Amino acid sequence: MSVLTVNLAENSYDILTGSGLLSSLGQRCADVGLGSRVAVITNPVVNALYGGIARRSLAEAGFTAAVIEIPDGEEYKNATTLSAVYDALIENGLDRKSFIVALGGGVVGDLAGFAAATYLRGIPFVQVPTTLLAQVDSSVGGKTAIDHPRGKNLIGAFYQPRLVLIDVETLTTLPDREYRAGLAEVIKYGAALDLPFFVYLEEHTEDIIARDKGCLESVISRCCEIKAHVVELDEKESGLRAVLNYGHTLGHAFETMAGYRELVHGEAVALGMVLAARISAALGHCAAADVERITTLITRLGLQTLPPGYVRTRLLEAVVTDKKSRNGTISFICNQGIGDFAVEQLLPDKMLTLSGLEV
């Protein structure tokens, strides 16, 4: 097991990564001094696979656990589902000394975290991510949110977990599509922040595709190290943390236009990274060879690189409602070569033109 501490003064917490850690969940929660009553928020698929292990572990450590299931899918990360979660928290008697465990992927983690941030003005929560995307990205850093019909993650809060417990064994049951989607976030770290890590991904694609546990532990740990460092320097995204949005500006727009159903998050981010690399090259931040290298790695890891065709005006509307829009311009993250980044203030129309996207 590896232990990484995210140093945020009174909001500091540990990220635990290893195989078979889920069975120790209860003891880990006890170790950080959490209260006796807990709500495990999950979805039906994850509950059937891992809910029993989590509940037994919590019970053995003396916790009284209630399970709250939410529907599976990004389209359910909304105010209606959140309201149902509040109802269940109240019905199960959770008070300010209680806590929430988010057991699942990014949708569960985002919504459960936002519920924790807002229920009774804030109760503790623990992230137990079971998808690759959640393990390397959304479970770390305290971003919690629900979606709005006009944009992804428009309603949310920065709210740090008390603990992140990553059990790589849960990836053995992850469907191929969801696994590949998580790899998009992995590539992001290398493309925009860490050239040696990008090279490692290029050299270990077969092990990554095969879900080699040793390789995965290394990959996940490195992603968490990179993200933790960025979050420590910029917890609430006032500057540096925006680099973690590489590939997300157009990615979020694609997701919004697809109604959060046709594309899963990582697939949209992969498309967004291809276009971000093209824009970066058009602005002189990287060479055509860098664009090809990024695109090739995305392809080798099983992700699509050809964006769907959308009407330009609709795509522009989706971009303008993005959280990164300020006074009509977008703070757009470019890759500076591979392994570094630059920020450009772009008008949405110019951004689409530079991308070469046919709409």
Secondary structure, DSSP 8 states (H G I E B T S, - for coil): -EEEEE--GGG-EEEEEESSGGGGHHHHHHHTT--SEEEEEE-HHHIIIIIHHHHHHHHHTT-EEEEEE--SSGGG-SHHHHHHHHHHHHHTT--TT-EEEEEESHHHHHHHHHHHHHGGG---EEEEE-SHHIIIIITSS-EEEEEETTEEEEEEEE---SEEEEEGGGGGGS-HHHHHHHHHHHHHHHHHH-HHHHHHHHHTHHHHHTT-HHHHHHHHHHHHHHHHHHHHH-TT-SSGGGGGGTTHHHHHHHHHHTTTTSS-HHHHHHHHHHHHHHHHHHTTSS-HHHHHHHHHHHHHTT---S-----HHHHHHHHHTSTTEETTEEEEEEESSSS-EEEEEE-HHHHHHHHT---
